[in-house]
Amino acid sequence: KEPQEYPMAGRIVLLLACLFVMPQVQAELSDSKRALIQELFPSATVIEDKLPDFPVYPVYQLQELLGYAYETIDHSRLQGFAGKPISMLIGLDTKGRFTGIK
């Protein structure tokens, strides 16, 4: 078949190339963000920095994983009425239930 019949394949190759070329950024967790995550997981004793391979913050109570916190802006740049991206911090437990939104 001609290359024009596989337009999605080219897009997938381009996406994969961008993912491997883009620098990995691991942001250190600020005190204010740590406090917000603590509100989402009140029993948390350990809140780790954002993972380098997937932009989520693992949250533990001692050695037990309670869930993950993530920022919507890391996953989608959906714009609000002011034209700025909507940014929320969301907590999900290990069963996929929301623990809260900030």
N, C-alpha and C positions, 0 to 999 in steps of 0.2 A: 504494500500500500504506500501511497505517497505521504510525505511528512505532514502535509496539511490535514490529513485525517487523524493525526495524533496531537492536537494542540495542547491537551492536558499534560501529556508526557513532558513536553518542553517546560511547562510551568512547574511541574514537580521537580525536574532536574535543577531549574533555576532556584527554587526554594531551598532545596538541599544544599546547593552550592553556597547560598547566602548564610545558611545556618552554620556551615563549617568554616566560612571565612570570617564571620563576625566575631569580634573578640568576646570572650567570656567575661562577664562582669558579675562579681559577687559583692553586693553591697553589705556593708556592716550595719547591723541593726542599731538604730538610734534609741535613746532612752524613751523618747515619746512614743515611738512605734512599739517598743517592748511593753510599755504600760498599756497601750491599746490592746495588744494581743493578750496580755494578762487578764484584761476585762473579758475577752472572748473565751478564755480558758482559766477560770478562777483558781483551779487546783494545780495549775502548772507550776513546776519547779525549775524547768529548763526550757528556754526558748532559743533555738539555734538560729544562726544567720541563714539568709536565703541560700537555698541549694544552688550549686553552679549549673547543674544540668536541667533543672526545672524550677521556675521562680516561685517557690513556696517556702514558708518558715515552719520547720518541724517543731512540734510542741510536745513536751514530755512531762509526766509526773514521775519523778525519780527515773527509772529505766523504762517505764511503760509509755508507749506512744499514745498520746491523747488524740492527736489529729494534726491538721495543718492550717496555717493562716496564709492567705494570699491577697495580693492587691489586684483589683480588676484591671488596672491600667497596664499590668504586665501581660495580660491575656487579650485585651481588646481596647481599642482606642475609640470607643463609642462616644460621640460628642453629645453634650447636653445643650440646653437652650442658649447658653452664653457662647457656644462654639468651642468650649474647652472640654477635654476628655473627662468623663465621669470616673472618679477614683474612690473606690470603697475598699475597706479591709474586711475580708470575710473569713470566718472560722468554720471549718468542717471537721467533724470527728471522724474516727476510723470507720464508722458505718455509713458515712456520707451524709450525715445530718448536720444542718446548720447549727452552730453554737452561738452565732450572732453576726451582726454587721455593724461596722463603724464607718 
